[in-house]
Amino acid sequence: MSKIILLHGLHMHSWVMKPLADMLEKQGFDVALFGYYSVWHTMQQHTQALAEFVEKHDTGEPLHFAGHSLGGLVLRHFAAAHPEKITGRIVTFGTPHQGSRAAQRVFRLGLKTHVLGGAYRDALDGGTPDLPEHIELGSIAGNKPLGLGRVLGLHGEHDGTVLVSETRCPNMRDHVILPVSHSGMLFKHITAEQTATFLREGRFNHG
């Protein structure tokens, strides 16, 4: 049975990924939830903690990863630092690979310390390291604009928090846009189905 490690996003806890984990288990995957202090620790600390977590869950079989929002950027850092540990594929959903315009607006308002903390530098600011070319990553975007997007000055197609254009990752293998919001995508069967398809086949279902 293939294993997936799931990562949550900013200001979240690993339990928020449980509904998606349950749906992926019904798709035939063994799922582990990785939790991290998204605001109080740095991306380097997240990377080290994830490396230690992976050591405990490495069975010698291909190990897949999936991350929501900031979790996808943590995976980018992890892939750059430990490419040999990515033995499967990666799926990100609602991840601002190009940097987050909403986060940059919060930064300009002087709210970085309490709202963004360690999640801004080298991540939401657009400074995430390049994805190694041999790693297969698929990116899921949402275009249901439920959230603070308009208040934060987002223009164009977005999921309420992240612009669709921000979810495009250099060197990604595939990209798909779903009719879901930034938080709502975690509870939709279509997210689990598309994630499972990419992890198995290296592409999304565009039919």
N, C-alpha and C positions, 0 to 999 in steps of 0.2 A: 504493500500500500504506500503510495507516494505521500510525503509529508510536506506540509506548508507551515511556515512561521508567519503569523499575522502581526502587523504593527499598527497601533492606533495613531491618531493625529494630535494636534495641539490642544492642551487643556483637557485631554481625555484620559481614560483609564482603560486597561486591557479588556475589562468586562464589556465595554461598548462594542467590541468586536465579536462577542459571543453569538448573536443572531447570525452573522455572516459565517462564523465558524461552523455553526450547526448546519447551515445550508451547504457548505462545502463538504462537510462530512457525509451528507446524503449523496453528494456527487462522487463519493468514494475516496476522499482524502483523509489523512490523519492530520489534525490541526493542533498547533501549539500557539498560545498567545504570549507575546513578548510585551512587557510593560516597561515604561521608562519615564523619567521626570522631564517632561517636554520643555518646561520653562526654566527650571532651576539648574539643569545640567547642560553642558555644551555638546555639540555634535560629536566631538572627539570622545567624550565620556559615553555617549550613546553607542558609538561604534565599538568601544571596548566592551561594554556590557553585552552588546549583541553577540560579539565574538565568543564571549564566555558562555552565553546561552546556547549558541550553535554547537559548541563543543559537547554540551550535555545531550543534545538531540541528534547528533550525527550518527546515523546507523550504517553509513556506507552506501545507502541508496541516494538517488538524486533528491536534493533538498530544495524546495521551492520557497519563494518569499512573496508576500503581498503587503502593501502598505497604503494606508489612507492618509491623504494630505501630507502633513509633515513626515509621517512614517515613511512615505516614498522617498523623501530627501535623506532620511536616515539610511535607507537602503542604498542610495547613491553613494553616500560616504563609506558605507560598509563595503560595497562592491569595489570602490577605488582602493581601499586599504587592504582588503582581504579577497581579491578576485578568485583565489583558489577555493574559497569556501562556498562560492556560488556554483553549486553542482547541478542546479535545476534552472528554472526560469523565474523572472520577476514580473509581477503585475502591480501597477500603482493606480489608485483611483482618487480623483480630485487633488492630485499632487501638482503644485506650481513649479514645474521643472525650470521655468524661465525666470523664477522669482515671483513674489506675490505683490501685486499693486496695492491690494488691501493692506497688507502688512507694512508696506512702505508708507502708506498714508498714516497708519497708526504711529509709525516711527516719527514722522514729521510732526505729529501732534504731541510728541513728548511722552508717549505712554509705553515706550519700549520695555523698560525694566519690569513693570508689573504685568503687562499683557503679552509681551513676546519673549523677554529674557534671553536665554541662550539659543532660542529658536531662530533669531534673526540673522546673526552673523554666520556667513558661509552656508546659508540655507534659504530662508525666506527673502534675503536680500539679493538672491540670484547667484550667489557665490559657491554653489554646489560643485564638487569636482566632476570632471567628465566621466561618463560611463565607459568602462573598458569595452572595446569593440566586439569581443567574443561573447559578451553577456547578452542574452535575449530578454529584452524588456518590452512589455506591452502597457500602454497607458490608456486608462478609461477616464473620460471627461463627462460631466453632467451639464445639461443646458436648461435645467428648471430653476429659474432665478428666485429661490426662496431663501431669504437671509438678509444680511446687512449690506449687500453689494451696492445698492443704489445710494445708501447713506455714505458709503465709503468711496463713492465716485467711480464705480465700475461702469464702463461703457462697452457694449458689445456682448456677445454671447457668454453667459457665465452660469454657474450653479448656485449663485447666491453669495459665494465667497471667493471662488477662483475662476478666472477667465478661461474659456476653452483654449485660447491661444497659449496660455501659460502652461497648459498640461502637455505640450509637445516637447518631448525630450530628444536632444540630439542622439543619434545612433539607436533610437528605439526601433523595434521590429514592426510594431503595428500600433494603431490608435483608433479608438472608437468613441463615439459620442452617444450617450444614453439620455433618455428623458427623465432625469433624476436630479435632486438637489444635493448640495454638498454633504449634509448629514443624512438625508434620506437614502442615499445610495447604499448605505451600510445595511439597510433593512429590505432591500429589493432582491427578489429571486434573479432578476436579469443581471445584476452585478455578479452574483455567485456563478451564474451560468457562463457569462462571458469570461470570468476569471478562470473557471475550470477549463474552458475551451482553449484559452491561450496557454495555460500551463501544460496541457496535453499535446497541443498541436503547433504551438508557436505562432498562432494567429488568432484573431477574433472572428466571430461569426458576423459577416456583413450582409447576410442574406435577408 
